[in-house]
Amino acid sequence: MSRGKRKLKLKRNKTIYIFCEGTETEPNYFQNYKKKSRKCSSINIPKTNPKCTDPINLINYAEKYIKQEGIKIDYDFGDRVWFVFDVDNNSDEKLLRAKKLAEEKKYEIILSNPSFEIWFLLHFSYTAKFMTNKEVMGELEKLNSGYKKNKDIFDEIMSLQSEAIKNAKRLNERHQKDGITLLSTKSNPSTQVFRMVEYLNMLSE
């Protein structure tokens, strides 16, 4: 690579693609990074096919999208492709298949169990008890008065983000100590959203 090309490459922002199972809550949350930091301006959150309701279909959809758009992902430079989805009705077998498929492409799966809202909840309180989606929403509404599904609360909870990261890591450590695979139906409650958040925060610095 010539010196001129090397300089040009170093000047560009890292390219981030986030493919979300959800159509509002997750995209709305991550769009805030794009709005607030010039270094995160290359975050892309493509609209996904509403039929992609499981991780395998979502990964296949993204792979097709990337090829059709002629997108070049340079992982060594720091580009990333993330898949954000909930456990929902996925089986452990399907999650394992999705993990293997993602690893082949150097993609990263960001699973929340039972739902993305557990990430919001961990900003306010640590909990290790099994929770349904309805229970997560109920607890969140108690701790954040007026919270409703798809409401953008990024600014409201930003000051509590370090606590959420600490709580999410604590849950991971608890599950790993108990021999529970994080990318599985048994990792309730848990969320790997903090991995993305830490990376995006690093880019924003």
C-alpha positions in Angstrom: 0.0 0.0 0.0 1.4 3.4 -1.0 2.0 6.1 1.7 -0.9 8.2 0.3 -3.4 5.4 0.4 -2.3 4.5 3.9 -3.0 8.0 5.1 -6.3 8.0 3.4 -7.3 4.8 5.1 -6.3 6.1 8.5 -8.4 9.2 8.1 -11.7 7.4 7.6 -13.9 6.5 10.5 -14.4 2.9 11.4 -17.4 1.4 9.6 -20.0 -0.2 11.8 -23.0 -2.2 10.6 -25.7 -3.0 13.2 -28.4 -5.4 12.1 -31.3 -5.4 14.6 -34.1 -7.9 15.0 -36.2 -5.1 16.5 -37.4 -2.2 14.3 -37.5 0.6 16.8 -36.1 0.2 20.3 -32.6 -1.1 19.3 -32.1 1.1 16.2 -33.3 4.2 18.1 -30.8 3.5 20.9 -27.8 3.1 18.7 -28.7 6.0 16.4 -27.9 8.3 19.3 -24.2 7.4 19.0 -24.3 8.5 15.4 -25.9 11.7 16.3 -23.7 12.6 19.1 -20.2 11.8 17.8 -18.5 12.6 14.5 -16.3 9.5 15.0 -19.5 7.4 15.0 -20.9 8.9 11.9 -20.2 5.7 9.9 -22.6 3.7 12.0 -25.1 2.0 9.7 -28.4 0.5 10.9 -30.0 -1.0 7.8 -33.7 -1.7 7.9 -34.1 -5.4 8.1 -36.7 -7.7 6.6 -39.6 -8.1 9.0 -39.5 -11.8 8.2 -36.1 -12.1 9.7 -37.3 -13.1 13.1 -34.5 -15.5 14.0 -30.7 -15.0 14.1 -30.0 -17.3 11.2 -32.3 -15.5 8.8 -31.0 -12.2 10.1 -27.4 -13.2 9.4 -28.3 -14.5 5.9 -30.1 -11.3 5.2 -27.1 -9.2 6.2 -24.7 -11.3 4.2 -26.8 -10.7 1.1 -27.1 -7.0 1.9 -23.4 -6.6 2.3 -22.7 -8.4 -1.0 -25.3 -6.5 -2.9 -24.1 -3.1 -1.6 -20.5 -3.9 -2.3 -19.6 -3.2 1.3 -16.0 -3.8 2.3 -15.4 -4.7 6.0 -11.9 -4.3 7.3 -11.8 -6.0 10.7 -8.1 -5.3 11.2 -8.9 -1.6 10.9 -11.7 -1.8 13.4 -14.8 -2.2 11.3 -17.5 -4.3 12.9 -20.7 -6.1 12.0 -23.1 -6.7 14.9 -26.4 -8.6 15.2 -28.7 -7.5 17.9 -31.5 -9.8 18.9 -33.5 -11.3 21.8 -33.8 -14.9 22.8 -37.5 -15.0 22.0 -38.5 -18.4 20.8 -35.1 -19.4 19.6 -33.8 -22.8 20.7 -30.2 -23.5 21.9 -29.6 -25.4 18.7 -30.6 -22.5 16.6 -28.5 -20.1 18.7 -25.5 -22.4 18.3 -25.9 -22.6 14.5 -26.1 -18.8 14.4 -23.0 -18.5 16.4 -21.0 -20.7 14.1 -22.4 -18.9 11.0 -21.4 -15.5 12.5 -18.0 -16.6 13.4 -17.3 -17.8 9.9 -17.8 -14.2 8.7 -16.2 -12.5 11.8 -19.6 -11.1 12.7 -20.6 -10.7 16.4 -23.9 -11.7 17.9 -25.2 -9.5 20.7 -27.9 -11.5 22.5 -30.2 -10.2 25.2 -32.1 -12.6 27.4 -35.1 -12.3 27.6 -35.1 -8.9 25.7 -33.2 -5.8 24.9 -35.0 -4.0 27.7 -32.9 -5.9 30.2 -30.1 -3.6 29.2 -32.2 -0.6 30.2 -33.2 -2.2 33.4 -29.5 -2.9 34.4 -29.0 0.9 34.4 -31.2 1.1 37.5 -30.8 -2.2 39.3 -28.9 -5.4 39.3 -31.0 -8.6 39.1 -30.1 -12.2 38.6 -33.5 -13.7 38.8 -35.2 -15.3 35.8 -37.5 -12.8 34.1 -40.0 -12.9 31.2 -40.3 -10.0 28.8 -43.4 -8.8 30.6 -41.6 -8.9 34.0 -38.7 -6.9 32.6 -41.1 -4.3 31.2 -42.9 -4.1 34.5 -39.7 -3.6 36.5 -38.5 -1.0 34.0 -41.7 1.0 34.2 -41.5 1.0 38.0 -37.9 2.3 37.9 -38.3 4.7 35.0 -41.7 6.3 35.4 -43.6 6.6 32.1 -41.4 4.1 30.2 -43.1 2.6 27.2 -42.0 0.2 24.6 -39.9 1.9 21.9 -39.4 5.1 23.9 -36.0 6.5 23.4 -34.5 6.9 26.8 -30.8 7.2 25.8 -30.3 10.7 27.3 -32.3 9.8 30.4 -30.1 6.8 31.3 -26.7 7.9 29.9 -25.4 9.0 33.3 -26.1 5.4 34.6 -24.4 3.6 31.8 -21.3 2.7 33.7 -23.5 1.0 36.3 -25.3 -1.0 33.5 -22.0 -2.1 32.1 -20.8 -3.3 35.5 -24.1 -5.1 36.1 -24.1 -6.8 32.7 -20.5 -8.0 33.3 -21.5 -9.3 36.7 -24.3 -11.3 35.2 -21.9 -12.8 32.7 -19.5 -13.8 35.4 -22.3 -15.4 37.4 -23.5 -17.5 34.4 -20.0 -18.5 33.5 -19.3 -19.6 37.1 -22.4 -21.7 36.9 -21.3 -23.3 33.6 -24.0 -21.6 31.6 -23.3 -20.7 28.0 -24.0 -17.0 27.5 -25.3 -17.5 24.0 -28.1 -19.7 25.1 -31.7 -19.8 26.4 -30.3 -20.6 29.9 -28.5 -17.3 30.3 -31.6 -15.5 31.6 -31.1 -12.7 32.5 -28.2 -11.4 30.5 -27.2 -9.0 27.7 -24.1 -8.5 25.7 -25.1 -5.0 24.6 -22.4 -3.6 26.8 -19.8 -5.0 24.4 -21.1 -2.7 21.7 -21.5 0.2 24.0 -17.9 -0.1 25.3 -16.6 -0.1 21.7 -18.7 2.8 20.6 -17.7 4.8 23.7 -14.1 4.1 22.7 -14.7 5.5 19.2 -16.4 8.6 20.7 -13.4 9.6 22.8 
